[in-house]
Amino acid sequence: MSEDARFEDGREAPLNLGAFDAEDLKVLASLSQDAVFPAAEMKWLPRERRFALLINRFRWEDAPRAEARKRPVERVQSVLSVENVLRVASSGVERGDKDMILSLLDIEWAQDGEGPEGDLTLVLAGDGAIRLRLEALELRLRDVTRPYVAPSKQTPEHPE
């Protein structure tokens, strides 16, 4: 008989996850919540049909352990890449301002009926958003550096 995985069974290792449906995306979105990144770290590669971000991700998966052990919470640089991208549109994002720091709050998926097409929206703090028109849902989240102490040394909070 098999058991469900428990949080305590987790190991310290870089994340390398994919999302191919709405359920997978919920996991990726929760692990990416509160990531920050400079606008200059967004890349739209139309020939490859890829949109990628280099984000500074809060390590939500480690936060309970850090707090229990009384050690600082961490961030890690990660690549969030989206495949099958047909178009990109944004609002509330100054594309010319390469010093602008953006904060990712959520990732939402709106599928067109029964087909694989749909719109993926990266919801940003301050009413900003990046909408990606996709032929099919396919995302990857991969940690690319060692974790580092979060500069704020605090867990992000959201008013209820």
DRENPA-3360 file (N, C-alpha, C; in nm, 2 decimals, always signed):
BEGIN
1 = MSEDARFE = +0.08/-0.12/+0.00/+0.00/+0.00/+0.00/+0.09/+0.12/+0.00 ~ +0.06/+0.22/-0.08/+0.14/+0.34/-0.09/+0.08/+0.45/-0.01 ~ +0.16/+0.54/+0.04/+0.12/+0.66/+0.12/+0.14/+0.78/+0.04 ~ +0.07/+0.89/+0.08/+0.09/+1.02/+0.02/+0.22/+1.07/+0.07 ~ +0.29/+1.15/-0.02/+0.41/+1.22/+0.03/+0.38/+1.32/+0.14 ~ +0.48/+1.33/+0.23/+0.46/+1.43/+0.34/+0.57/+1.54/+0.32 ~ +0.54/+1.66/+0.37/+0.63/+1.77/+0.36/+0.77/+1.73/+0.42 ~ +0.76/+1.66/+0.53/+0.88/+1.63/+0.60/+0.98/+1.53/+0.52;
9 = DGREAPLN = +0.92/+1.47/+0.42/+1.00/+1.38/+0.34/+1.07/+1.45/+0.23 ~ +1.05/+1.58/+0.21/+1.11/+1.65/+0.11/+1.26/+1.66/+0.13 ~ +1.34/+1.69/+0.03/+1.48/+1.70/+0.04/+1.53/+1.84/-0.01 ~ +1.64/+1.88/+0.03/+1.70/+2.01/-0.02/+1.76/+1.98/-0.16 ~ +1.69/+2.03/-0.26/+1.74/+2.01/-0.39/+1.68/+2.12/-0.48 ~ +1.75/+2.16/-0.59/+1.69/+2.26/-0.67/+1.56/+2.21/-0.74 ~ +1.47/+2.30/-0.75/+1.34/+2.26/-0.82/+1.37/+2.25/-0.97 ~ +1.30/+2.16/-1.03/+1.30/+2.15/-1.18/+1.16/+2.08/-1.21;
17 = LGAFDAED = +1.06/+2.17/-1.23/+0.92/+2.12/-1.25/+0.86/+2.17/-1.38 ~ +0.76/+2.09/-1.42/+0.69/+2.13/-1.54/+0.54/+2.14/-1.51 ~ +0.47/+2.21/-1.60/+0.32/+2.22/-1.59/+0.27/+2.20/-1.72 ~ +0.17/+2.11/-1.73/+0.11/+2.08/-1.86/-0.04/+2.08/-1.86 ~ -0.09/+2.11/-1.74/-0.24/+2.12/-1.72/-0.26/+2.22/-1.60 ~ -0.39/+2.24/-1.58/-0.43/+2.34/-1.48/-0.39/+2.30/-1.34 ~ -0.39/+2.17/-1.31/-0.35/+2.13/-1.18/-0.20/+2.14/-1.16 ~ -0.12/+2.11/-1.26/+0.02/+2.13/-1.25/+0.05/+2.28/-1.23;
25 = LKVLASLS = -0.02/+2.36/-1.30/+0.00/+2.51/-1.30/-0.02/+2.56/-1.16 ~ -0.12/+2.51/-1.08/-0.14/+2.56/-0.95/-0.02/+2.54/-0.86 ~ +0.05/+2.43/-0.88/+0.18/+2.41/-0.80/+0.28/+2.51/-0.84 ~ +0.31/+2.52/-0.97/+0.41/+2.61/-1.02/+0.38/+2.76/-0.98 ~ +0.25/+2.80/-0.98/+0.21/+2.93/-0.95/+0.24/+2.96/-0.80 ~ +0.21/+2.86/-0.71/+0.23/+2.88/-0.57/+0.38/+2.89/-0.54 ~ +0.46/+2.81/-0.61/+0.60/+2.82/-0.58/+0.67/+2.95/-0.64 ~ +0.60/+3.01/-0.74/+0.65/+3.13/-0.80/+0.59/+3.26/-0.74;
33 = QDAVFPAA = +0.49/+3.24/-0.65/+0.43/+3.36/-0.59/+0.53/+3.45/-0.52 ~ +0.53/+3.58/-0.54/+0.61/+3.67/-0.47/+0.76/+3.68/-0.53 ~ +0.77/+3.61/-0.65/+0.90/+3.62/-0.71/+0.92/+3.77/-0.76 ~ +1.04/+3.82/-0.76/+1.07/+3.95/-0.81/+1.17/+3.94/-0.92 ~ +1.16/+4.03/-1.02/+1.26/+4.03/-1.13/+1.26/+4.17/-1.20 ~ +1.38/+4.20/-1.25/+1.39/+4.33/-1.33/+1.32/+4.31/-1.46 ~ +1.26/+4.41/-1.51/+1.19/+4.40/-1.65/+1.29/+4.36/-1.75 ~ +1.42/+4.39/-1.73/+1.52/+4.35/-1.83/+1.54/+4.20/-1.84;
41 = EMKWLPRE = +1.49/+4.12/-1.74/+1.51/+3.98/-1.74/+1.39/+3.90/-1.80 ~ +1.31/+3.97/-1.88/+1.20/+3.91/-1.95/+1.25/+3.90/-2.10 ~ +1.23/+3.78/-2.15/+1.27/+3.75/-2.29/+1.16/+3.69/-2.37 ~ +1.13/+3.75/-2.48/+1.03/+3.69/-2.57/+1.10/+3.65/-2.70 ~ +1.10/+3.52/-2.73/+1.18/+3.46/-2.84/+1.07/+3.41/-2.94 ~ +1.02/+3.50/-3.03/+0.91/+3.45/-3.12/+0.95/+3.34/-3.21 ~ +1.07/+3.33/-3.26/+1.10/+3.22/-3.35/+1.10/+3.08/-3.28 ~ +1.14/+3.09/-3.15/+1.13/+2.96/-3.07/+1.00/+2.94/-3.00;
49 = RRFALLIN = +0.91/+3.05/-3.01/+0.78/+3.05/-2.95/+0.79/+3.03/-2.80 ~ +0.89/+3.10/-2.74/+0.92/+3.09/-2.59/+0.92/+3.23/-2.53 ~ +0.87/+3.23/-2.41/+0.88/+3.35/-2.32/+0.95/+3.30/-2.19 ~ +1.05/+3.37/-2.15/+1.12/+3.33/-2.03/+1.15/+3.45/-1.94 ~ +1.16/+3.42/-1.81/+1.19/+3.51/-1.71/+1.30/+3.46/-1.62 ~ +1.39/+3.54/-1.58/+1.48/+3.50/-1.47/+1.43/+3.57/-1.35 ~ +1.38/+3.49/-1.25/+1.31/+3.54/-1.14/+1.40/+3.51/-1.01 ~ +1.37/+3.60/-0.91/+1.43/+3.57/-0.77/+1.31/+3.52/-0.69;
57 = RFRWEDAP = +1.30/+3.39/-0.68/+1.19/+3.32/-0.63/+1.20/+3.30/-0.48 ~ +1.10/+3.34/-0.40/+1.09/+3.31/-0.26/+1.08/+3.16/-0.24 ~ +1.15/+3.10/-0.16/+1.15/+2.95/-0.14/+1.04/+2.91/-0.04 ~ +0.91/+2.91/-0.09/+0.80/+2.88/-0.01/+0.81/+2.74/+0.04 ~ +0.87/+2.65/-0.03/+0.89/+2.51/+0.01/+0.98/+2.49/+0.13 ~ +1.06/+2.59/+0.15/+1.16/+2.59/+0.26/+1.12/+2.68/+0.38 ~ +1.03/+2.77/+0.36/+0.99/+2.87/+0.47/+0.95/+2.80/+0.60 ~ +0.87/+2.70/+0.60/+0.83/+2.64/+0.73/+0.95/+2.58/+0.81;
65 = RAEARKRP = +1.04/+2.52/+0.73/+1.16/+2.46/+0.79/+1.25/+2.57/+0.84 ~ +1.27/+2.68/+0.77/+1.35/+2.79/+0.81/+1.30/+2.85/+0.94 ~ +1.17/+2.88/+0.94/+1.11/+2.94/+1.06/+1.12/+2.84/+1.18 ~ +1.10/+2.71/+1.16/+1.11/+2.61/+1.27/+1.26/+2.61/+1.33 ~ +1.35/+2.62/+1.24/+1.49/+2.61/+1.28/+1.55/+2.75/+1.32 ~ +1.47/+2.85/+1.31/+1.51/+2.99/+1.35/+1.63/+3.03/+1.26 ~ +1.62/+3.01/+1.13/+1.72/+3.06/+1.04/+1.65/+3.15/+0.93 ~ +1.72/+3.23/+0.87/+1.66/+3.32/+0.77/+1.59/+3.25/+0.65;
73 = VERVQSVL = +1.48/+3.31/+0.61/+1.42/+3.26/+0.49/+1.50/+3.29/+0.36 ~ +1.48/+3.22/+0.26/+1.57/+3.22/+0.14/+1.49/+3.25/+0.01 ~ +1.57/+3.30/-0.09/+1.53/+3.32/-0.22/+1.63/+3.24/-0.31 ~ +1.59/+3.21/-0.43/+1.68/+3.15/-0.53/+1.65/+3.20/-0.67 ~ +1.75/+3.21/-0.75/+1.72/+3.25/-0.89/+1.67/+3.13/-0.97 ~ +1.56/+3.15/-1.04/+1.50/+3.04/-1.12/+1.46/+3.10/-1.26 ~ +1.46/+3.00/-1.35/+1.41/+3.04/-1.48/+1.27/+2.98/-1.50 ~ +1.18/+3.07/-1.53/+1.04/+3.04/-1.56/+1.02/+3.05/-1.71;
81 = SVENVLRV = +1.00/+2.94/-1.78/+0.99/+2.95/-1.92/+0.86/+2.89/-1.97 ~ +0.80/+2.96/-2.07/+0.67/+2.92/-2.12/+0.69/+2.89/-2.27 ~ +0.64/+2.77/-2.31/+0.66/+2.72/-2.45/+0.53/+2.75/-2.52 ~ +0.53/+2.73/-2.65/+0.41/+2.73/-2.74/+0.35/+2.87/-2.74 ~ +0.43/+2.98/-2.73/+0.37/+3.11/-2.72/+0.35/+3.17/-2.86 ~ +0.23/+3.21/-2.88/+0.20/+3.27/-3.01/+0.20/+3.43/-3.01 ~ +0.16/+3.49/-2.90/+0.16/+3.63/-2.88/+0.19/+3.67/-2.74 ~ +0.24/+3.79/-2.72/+0.26/+3.85/-2.59/+0.20/+3.99/-2.58;
89 = ASSGVERG = +0.13/+4.02/-2.48/+0.08/+4.15/-2.45/+0.10/+4.18/-2.30 ~ +0.11/+4.31/-2.27/+0.12/+4.35/-2.13/+0.05/+4.48/-2.10 ~ +0.02/+4.49/-1.97/-0.04/+4.62/-1.93/+0.03/+4.65/-1.79 ~ +0.05/+4.78/-1.77/+0.11/+4.82/-1.65/+0.26/+4.79/-1.64 ~ +0.32/+4.76/-1.75/+0.46/+4.73/-1.76/+0.53/+4.83/-1.85 ~ +0.62/+4.91/-1.80/+0.70/+5.00/-1.89/+0.81/+4.92/-1.95 ~ +0.79/+4.88/-2.08/+0.89/+4.80/-2.14/+1.02/+4.87/-2.16 ~ +1.02/+5.00/-2.17/+1.15/+5.07/-2.19/+1.23/+5.09/-2.06;
97 = DKDMILSL = +1.16/+5.07/-1.95/+1.23/+5.09/-1.82/+1.29/+4.96/-1.77 ~ +1.42/+4.94/-1.81/+1.49/+4.82/-1.78/+1.52/+4.81/-1.63 ~ +1.51/+4.92/-1.55/+1.54/+4.91/-1.41/+1.42/+4.88/-1.33 ~ +1.30/+4.88/-1.39/+1.18/+4.85/-1.32/+1.18/+4.71/-1.26 ~ +1.15/+4.70/-1.13/+1.14/+4.57/-1.07/+0.99/+4.53/-1.06 ~ +0.96/+4.41/-1.10/+0.83/+4.36/-1.11/+0.81/+4.24/-1.00 ~ +0.69/+4.23/-0.95/+0.67/+4.12/-0.85/+0.55/+4.03/-0.90 ~ +0.58/+3.91/-0.91/+0.48/+3.81/-0.96/+0.39/+3.76/-0.85;
105 = LDIEWAQD = +0.26/+3.79/-0.87/+0.16/+3.75/-0.76/+0.09/+3.62/-0.79 ~ +0.07/+3.59/-0.92/-0.01/+3.47/-0.96/+0.01/+3.44/-1.11 ~ -0.02/+3.31/-1.14/-0.02/+3.27/-1.28/-0.15/+3.21/-1.31 ~ -0.23/+3.26/-1.40/-0.37/+3.22/-1.43/-0.38/+3.16/-1.57 ~ -0.46/+3.06/-1.59/-0.48/+2.99/-1.71/-0.62/+2.99/-1.75 ~ -0.65/+3.04/-1.87/-0.79/+3.04/-1.93/-0.79/+2.97/-2.06 ~ -0.83/+2.84/-2.05/-0.83/+2.75/-2.17/-0.95/+2.78/-2.26 ~ -0.93/+2.78/-2.39/-1.04/+2.79/-2.48/-1.12/+2.66/-2.50;
113 = GEGPEGDL = -1.23/+2.65/-2.44/-1.32/+2.53/-2.45/-1.24/+2.40/-2.43 ~ -1.26/+2.31/-2.52/-1.20/+2.17/-2.51/-1.06/+2.17/-2.57 ~ -1.02/+2.26/-2.66/-0.89/+2.26/-2.72/-0.78/+2.29/-2.63 ~ -0.66/+2.27/-2.67/-0.54/+2.30/-2.59/-0.51/+2.45/-2.58 ~ -0.56/+2.54/-2.67/-0.52/+2.68/-2.67/-0.58/+2.75/-2.55 ~ -0.52/+2.87/-2.52/-0.57/+2.95/-2.42/-0.48/+3.07/-2.39 ~ -0.51/+3.14/-2.28/-0.43/+3.26/-2.24/-0.38/+3.23/-2.10 ~ -0.25/+3.25/-2.09/-0.18/+3.25/-1.96/-0.15/+3.39/-1.92;
121 = TLVLAGDG = -0.19/+3.42/-1.80/-0.16/+3.56/-1.75/-0.07/+3.56/-1.63 ~ +0.04/+3.63/-1.64/+0.13/+3.65/-1.52/+0.07/+3.78/-1.45 ~ +0.02/+3.76/-1.34/-0.04/+3.87/-1.26/+0.07/+3.93/-1.18 ~ +0.09/+4.06/-1.20/+0.19/+4.14/-1.13/+0.14/+4.23/-1.02 ~ +0.22/+4.26/-0.92/+0.17/+4.36/-0.82/+0.16/+4.50/-0.89 ~ +0.07/+4.58/-0.83/+0.04/+4.71/-0.89/-0.04/+4.71/-1.01 ~ -0.13/+4.61/-1.03/-0.22/+4.60/-1.14/-0.15/+4.58/-1.28 ~ -0.03/+4.53/-1.28/+0.03/+4.49/-1.40/+0.00/+4.35/-1.44;
129 = AIRLRLEA = +0.02/+4.32/-1.57/-0.01/+4.18/-1.62/+0.06/+4.16/-1.75 ~ +0.10/+4.04/-1.77/+0.16/+3.99/-1.90/+0.07/+3.88/-1.94 ~ +0.01/+3.89/-2.06/-0.08/+3.79/-2.12/+0.00/+3.72/-2.23 ~ +0.00/+3.59/-2.23/+0.06/+3.51/-2.33/-0.04/+3.42/-2.40 ~ -0.05/+3.43/-2.53/-0.15/+3.35/-2.60/-0.07/+3.22/-2.63 ~ -0.12/+3.10/-2.59/-0.05/+2.98/-2.60/-0.13/+2.88/-2.70 ~ -0.05/+2.81/-2.77/-0.11/+2.70/-2.85/-0.14/+2.58/-2.76 ~ -0.06/+2.56/-2.65/-0.09/+2.46/-2.55/-0.01/+2.50/-2.43;
137 = LELRLRDV = -0.06/+2.46/-2.31/+0.00/+2.49/-2.19/+0.13/+2.41/-2.17 ~ +0.24/+2.47/-2.15/+0.37/+2.41/-2.12/+0.46/+2.51/-2.05 ~ +0.49/+2.49/-1.92/+0.57/+2.58/-1.85/+0.68/+2.49/-1.78 ~ +0.79/+2.56/-1.75/+0.90/+2.49/-1.67/+0.95/+2.60/-1.57 ~ +0.98/+2.55/-1.45/+1.03/+2.63/-1.34/+1.16/+2.55/-1.29 ~ +1.27/+2.61/-1.31/+1.40/+2.55/-1.28/+1.49/+2.64/-1.20 ~ +1.53/+2.60/-1.08/+1.62/+2.68/-1.00/+1.76/+2.67/-1.07 ~ +1.83/+2.79/-1.08/+1.96/+2.79/-1.15/+2.07/+2.84/-1.06;
145 = TRPYVAPS = +2.05/+2.88/-0.93/+2.15/+2.92/-0.84/+2.13/+2.85/-0.71 ~ +2.23/+2.87/-0.62/+2.21/+2.82/-0.48/+2.12/+2.92/-0.41 ~ +2.04/+2.88/-0.32/+1.96/+2.97/-0.24/+2.04/+3.07/-0.16 ~ +1.99/+3.19/-0.14/+2.05/+3.29/-0.07/+1.96/+3.35/+0.03 ~ +2.01/+3.41/+0.14/+1.92/+3.47/+0.24/+1.84/+3.58/+0.17 ~ +1.71/+3.58/+0.19/+1.62/+3.68/+0.14/+1.66/+3.82/+0.19 ~ +1.69/+3.92/+0.10/+1.73/+4.05/+0.15/+1.64/+4.11/+0.26 ~ +1.51/+4.09/+0.26/+1.42/+4.14/+0.36/+1.43/+4.06/+0.49;
153 = KQTPEHPE = +1.48/+3.94/+0.48/+1.48/+3.84/+0.59/+1.34/+3.81/+0.64 ~ +1.24/+3.84/+0.56/+1.10/+3.81/+0.60/+1.02/+3.74/+0.50 ~ +0.92/+3.66/+0.55/+0.83/+3.59/+0.46/+0.73/+3.70/+0.40 ~ +0.71/+3.70/+0.27/+0.61/+3.79/+0.21/+0.47/+3.77/+0.28 ~ +0.40/+3.88/+0.29/+0.26/+3.87/+0.35/+0.17/+3.94/+0.25 ~ +0.04/+3.89/+0.25/-0.06/+3.94/+0.17/-0.18/+3.98/+0.25 ~ -0.23/+4.10/+0.24/-0.35/+4.14/+0.32/-0.47/+4.05/+0.28 ~ -0.55/+4.02/+0.38/-0.66/+3.93/+0.35/-0.78/+4.01/+0.32;
% end
